[in-house]
Structure formats: C-alpha cells, structure tokens
Amino acid sequence: MPETGHATTGSAAPVLKTPQELLAASQLPRHEAWPLLEAASGRSREFMIAHGDKATDPGATALFERMASLRRDGVPVAYLTGWREFYGRAFWVNRHTLIPRMETELLIESALAYADRSHQPIRLCDLGTGSGCIAITLALELKGSEITATDASVKALEMARNNAAWLGVGERIKFREGRWFEALTGLTQRFHGLVSNPPYVAAGDPHLQLGDLRFEPRSALTPMKDAPGDQSADAGLSDIAEIARGAGQWLEPHGFLLVEHGFEQQDAVIALLDQAGFEAIRGISDQAGLPRAVMGFWPG
Ligand SMILES: C[S@@+](CC[C@H](N)C(=O)[O-])C[C@H]1O[C@@H](n2cnc3c(N)ncnc32)[C@H](O)[C@@H]1O
C-alpha cells in the first residue's frame, strides 16, 4: 500500500486510535461500522480483532471517519465500501446501480429449480440487470447456459460488465442496452427463460423518502412511466405489465417468465401474466412467507 503522505503540522504527532475506539466513536451500529473500517484500512475484521490493541494509521483513520460521517448522513454502506454480497459473491456497485437485495436471491433459486428440469444449454435473459447480479449468478451457477443481460442505463451496464469480468464470466454474457424488449432487437433466437427484477415501487410510495432508497437511482426503483406521486391501485406495475405483454414474443414454447414484485402486488402481477396468455402461473414467497415473485409459462 502506498504511503498516504498525510502531513502533520507542527510537531504534534497524530493521535492514533485502536479499531475499537474508532468503532465506538463512529456512533454507528457495529454491523455498519465494521465494513467501513475494513474498507478504509484494507484489513479484515478478523485481523483487527486479533490485533485489537494496534492503532489504525492516520490515513485509514481519516478515511473511516469521513465514511462514518457520510453514513450518519444516510449514504448506504454499499455505496461507501463499493460492494455488496449477493448469492455468496461480491458485486461492485455505485450510484448508478441498485444495491442487490437478499430477496432477489429468490429469483435465482426459482430459475435454478426450473433449469434443473430443463434441457441444456439453457438460454436465459435478465431484463434490467443493474449491477449484473442476476445474470452473472445464473451464468456461474449454470455452467452451460447462454445468458443475455439488458438495461436502459448505460452506466449500470458498465458496472455489470465490470462485475462479469471480475467474476470470470465476461465472455459468457451478452450485454445489450435499451428499454425492455427493444434491447433485444435484431436477435433471432428466443429464450428458455426471462428473469427480471424491474422497478416496481409506486412513485407516491413514502418508502422512497427513507433509508437507502433515497440514494439509489430512481429509474431503478420506480417505472419511468409512473407520474410523480402516483398512488393509484396499479401504481408501480407499468414495467411488469410491459414485460408480461412483450415476453411471449421472446420465449420458446414452455419457456418461463419470472418477475420480482412488491409484497402487496402478487395478485395484480398474476393477473397481468394471465391476461398476457401465460399458463401454470404461480406466486412465490420468500423465507419470511412474503409474496415476492411470480413465475408463468408460455404455452407450447
Ligand atoms: C430494480 S433494478 C434491478 C437491478 C438488478 N437486476 C438487481 O436485481 O439488483 C431495475 C433495473 O432496471 C433498469 N430499468 C429501468 N427501466 C428500464 C427499462 N424501461 N428498460 C430496461 N431497463 C430498465 C434500471 O436501470 C435498473 O438497473
């Protein structure tokens, strides 16, 4: 690691603090403060616990204090450390990407369960890939799969490409820019499955003013077509509706559409897939029993 080159003015030596002193002074919960201290110091939590009396160098201390201050102002931990774990792997994130959520691992498990019963190589498309967490995880878990990933955000796609390279599947995923199915224009092959965690938070949902959501791209959370402040019964559902309507044209016979949704939206999402012509539609709940995704199959 290069010298930080921090100047000390006069003869006063910087006051060195131990990791425990820094954590306590941060006023943050430990589960937030530790990752920030690891990122600032370049040392693992295990190392710092084992060498607990060792002071952290002035550069790392200053960086940690700055990160802690930003966190107290609400900036998500993942945007400060630059990464978040998803399905047991680290994904780089920045302010152009949604921070991967644990709930979204449900999509991976459902897609893998289907792929187990399916033919290989399976062709899958992740619509609205963000950090690339879904597409890259599927590529890694399904060795023979062919994966396409799309996003309307060029900056999100850039991060998804970086993550694919970092996790060793850069050559196996085709990234395409564009709005939903417009991104697939020109492709001749259909898919065995379409997976998507699209924006589904209603524009008028007060949660948008709380926690990490305040800092994440609004275009990743709320459908672009939603009018500001929309609190109507179908608010938040326009992207899922568009995906359901267009999916059949891109699916092989018996291919599946799998979409994540808000926990109060399942009945409406099932109705959207039904209206679009899907069969064998089923709602999927997470480990807490909350309805979080819907899967349906295109007729043969
Ligand atoms: C909820 S985020 C999901 C990101 C990632 N798949 C995940 O699960 O963490 C939705 C993603 O869809 C993209 N998106 C929003 N509207 C879109 C559209 N009309 N067409 C294509 N992508 C869109 C956003 O840029 C964002 O990356």
The ligand as an SDF file (V2000), in Angstrom:
LIG
                    3D

 27 29  0  0  0  0  0  0  0  0999 V2000
  -34.7880   -2.9100   -9.5160 C   0  0  0  0  0  0  0  0  0  0  0  0
  -33.3690   -2.6150  -10.5230 S   0  0  0  0  0  0  0  0  0  0  0  0
  -32.7390   -4.2920  -10.6000 C   0  0  0  0  0  0  0  0  0  0  0  0
  -31.2550   -4.3680  -10.8070 C   0  0  0  0  0  0  0  0  0  0  0  0
  -30.6950   -5.7860  -10.6420 C   0  0  0  0  0  0  0  0  0  0  0  0
  -31.3000   -6.7030  -11.5900 N   0  0  0  0  0  0  0  0  0  0  0  0
  -30.9280   -6.2790   -9.2300 C   0  0  0  0  0  0  0  0  0  0  0  0
  -31.7900   -7.1590   -9.0400 O   0  0  0  0  0  0  0  0  0  0  0  0
  -30.2440   -5.8120   -8.2950 O   0  0  0  0  0  0  0  0  0  0  0  0
  -34.1330   -2.3670  -12.0910 C   0  0  0  0  0  0  0  0  0  0  0  0
  -33.1580   -2.1570  -13.2580 C   0  0  0  0  0  0  0  0  0  0  0  0
  -33.9540   -1.9620  -14.4460 O   0  0  0  0  0  0  0  0  0  0  0  0
  -33.4180   -0.9090  -15.2160 C   0  0  0  0  0  0  0  0  0  0  0  0
  -34.5340   -0.3170  -15.9620 N   0  0  0  0  0  0  0  0  0  0  0  0
  -35.4530    0.5680  -15.5260 C   0  0  0  0  0  0  0  0  0  0  0  0
  -36.3450    0.8440  -16.5010 N   0  0  0  0  0  0  0  0  0  0  0  0
  -35.9700    0.1120  -17.5740 C   0  0  0  0  0  0  0  0  0  0  0  0
  -36.4840   -0.0430  -18.8850 C   0  0  0  0  0  0  0  0  0  0  0  0
  -37.5800    0.6270  -19.2800 N   0  0  0  0  0  0  0  0  0  0  0  0
  -35.8530   -0.8780  -19.7330 N   0  0  0  0  0  0  0  0  0  0  0  0
  -34.7480   -1.5600  -19.3370 C   0  0  0  0  0  0  0  0  0  0  0  0
  -34.1970   -1.4600  -18.0960 N   0  0  0  0  0  0  0  0  0  0  0  0
  -34.8020   -0.6300  -17.2330 C   0  0  0  0  0  0  0  0  0  0  0  0
  -32.7900    0.0290  -14.2140 C   0  0  0  0  0  0  0  0  0  0  0  0
  -31.7820    0.8200  -14.8400 O   0  0  0  0  0  0  0  0  0  0  0  0
  -32.2630   -0.9370  -13.1590 C   0  0  0  0  0  0  0  0  0  0  0  0
  -30.9230   -1.2880  -13.4040 O   0  0  0  0  0  0  0  0  0  0  0  0
  1  2  1  0
  2  3  1  0
  2 10  1  0
  3  4  1  0
  4  5  1  0
  5  6  1  0
  5  7  1  0
  7  8  2  0
  7  9  1  0
 10 11  1  0
 11 12  1  0
 11 26  1  0
 12 13  1  0
 13 14  1  0
 13 24  1  0
 14 15  1  0
 14 23  1  0
 15 16  2  0
 16 17  1  0
 17 18  1  0
 17 23  2  0
 18 19  1  0
 18 20  2  0
 20 21  1  0
 21 22  2  0
 22 23  1  0
 24 25  1  0
 24 26  1  0
 26 27  1  0
M  CHG  2   2   1   9  -1
M  END
$$$$
